[in-house]
Amino acid sequence: MPNVKLHQNGQVYEQEVAANSNLVVLAGIKKFPFPHLKYGCGMGKCTKCMVTVLSGGEALSEPNWKENKMLGDKLSDGCRLACQLYITEDIEIRQE
């Protein structure tokens, strides 16, 4: 099971999740143990769930058209939309 480490508001939260989990879906159904994961529409349209990938990004799929449209140049800074990611390997992320 992949391990997720989330840096947020000066805190670090860490938890294993089932393979192929989407963090926004888990947060929405209250199964994700990180209490303050910010998200909005869940469809890649609002960017509220934007995170910066600190490590483990090489295991993620390439940014899709929604991420390219909404994030643009921020992609090169390691930003991704959590609602568009499916976690298959350990990952460390930061959300402001």
C-alpha positions in Angstrom: 0.0 0.0 0.0 1.4 3.4 -0.9 2.3 5.8 1.8 1.2 9.5 1.5 2.9 12.2 3.4 1.1 15.6 3.3 2.8 18.8 4.5 0.2 21.4 5.3 0.0 24.5 7.6 3.3 23.5 9.4 2.0 20.0 10.1 3.0 16.7 8.5 0.4 14.0 8.1 1.3 10.5 7.0 -0.9 7.5 6.1 -1.0 4.5 3.9 -3.8 4.4 1.3 -5.1 1.6 -1.0 -3.3 1.4 -4.3 -5.0 3.5 -7.0 -6.6 5.8 -4.5 -7.6 9.3 -5.3 -7.0 11.6 -2.3 -9.9 13.9 -3.1 -12.4 11.0 -3.2 -11.0 9.7 0.1 -11.3 13.1 1.7 -14.9 13.5 0.4 -16.0 10.2 1.9 -14.1 11.0 5.1 -11.7 8.0 4.7 -8.6 10.1 4.2 -7.1 10.8 7.6 -5.7 14.2 6.6 -8.4 16.5 8.0 -7.7 19.6 6.1 -7.1 18.5 2.5 -8.5 21.3 0.4 -10.7 20.4 -2.5 -13.6 21.8 -4.5 -15.2 20.4 -7.6 -13.3 17.1 -7.9 -13.3 17.4 -11.6 -10.2 19.5 -12.4 -12.0 22.8 -12.9 -11.3 24.8 -9.8 -7.7 24.1 -8.7 -8.6 24.2 -4.9 -6.9 20.8 -4.6 -3.6 21.9 -6.1 -0.6 20.3 -4.4 3.1 20.5 -4.9 4.7 17.1 -5.3 7.9 16.9 -3.2 8.8 13.3 -4.0 7.3 10.3 -5.7 6.1 12.3 -8.8 7.9 9.9 -11.2 5.2 7.3 -10.3 2.3 9.5 -11.3 0.7 9.6 -14.7 1.6 12.5 -16.9 -0.6 15.6 -16.4 -3.8 15.3 -18.3 -5.5 18.0 -20.4 -7.3 19.4 -17.4 -4.1 19.9 -15.4 -2.4 21.4 -18.4 -5.3 23.8 -18.9 -5.7 24.8 -15.2 -2.1 24.8 -14.0 -0.1 25.7 -17.1 3.4 26.8 -16.1 2.9 25.7 -12.5 3.3 22.1 -13.7 7.0 22.7 -14.2 7.1 23.8 -10.5 5.8 20.3 -9.4 2.2 21.4 -9.0 -0.6 18.9 -9.7 -4.3 18.6 -9.0 -5.0 16.0 -6.3 -8.4 15.2 -7.9 -6.7 14.0 -11.0 -4.1 11.8 -9.3 -4.3 8.1 -8.6 -1.7 7.1 -6.0 0.1 3.9 -6.9 3.5 4.5 -5.1 4.7 6.4 -2.1 4.3 10.2 -2.5 5.1 13.3 -0.5 3.1 16.4 -1.2 2.5 19.9 0.1 -0.7 21.9 0.1 -0.8 25.6 1.0 
